[in-house]
Amino acid sequence: MQNRRQWVKFAAVAVSAIWLGATAGTAVAAEKVTVFAAASMKNALDAANAEWAKESGKEAVVSYAASSALAKQIEGGAPADVFISADLDWMDYLAKKNLIKADTRSNLLGNSIVLVAAKDKVKPVDIKQGFDLAGLLGDGKLAMGEVKSVPAGKYGKAALEKLGVWSSVEGKVAGAESVRAALALVSRGEAPFGIVYQTDVNADPGVAVAGTFPADSHPAITYPIAILSGSKNADTAAYLDFLKSEKAAHFFTEQGFTILK
């Protein structure tokens, strides 16, 4: 009988230990700041997050995709603490649905768009009013983000319309799910040219800049950041402050972003 009691007591302690271990693991997981960020931010944000982890002992986990896809996921209830969009439209979309904490919103970064080609085939292109992009493409495709939803695609279409060449290349566009996917099409040789952010060029050694679109040919490229309404993570505000600090700035500028104040 004594042995039975000891066994039951041991089992209870073991179960308690397992439960405590599981809840401790859940608590640790809950401490991670979950970030939904535009695909074009990956290199810079990964580096910044590594520094934040080193300084704070905390961890940020990031889901990278087109801003449009991320906003729709957030709208659908995907759990996240922070959203960084590659344009104002998708942040506005969430704001109208009260899915961000409005007082935490700010404009974090700026960028530019460029025409890229495979590094071993690139030749300078003078991007100006009426330039012959259709002739440069020939029978090939122009890789860019989906022009109705992906911010880089929307900026690219706006620039081509302003320069008077959209109608000549519209039928040659290979719309990609994100700007990084468009970049990959050029890198793999599936499209002779692509329109991506300046910052994306550093992410793929297989491509190079053929020309830069004039800043006045498209709306200013702005990356807003905000804490999401559903965030309960106590570390989120400190994480946001870090990304906006001088300590984090060089991680973004090294990749070609501009810091917006």
Disulfide bonds with the S-S distance in Angstrom:
none
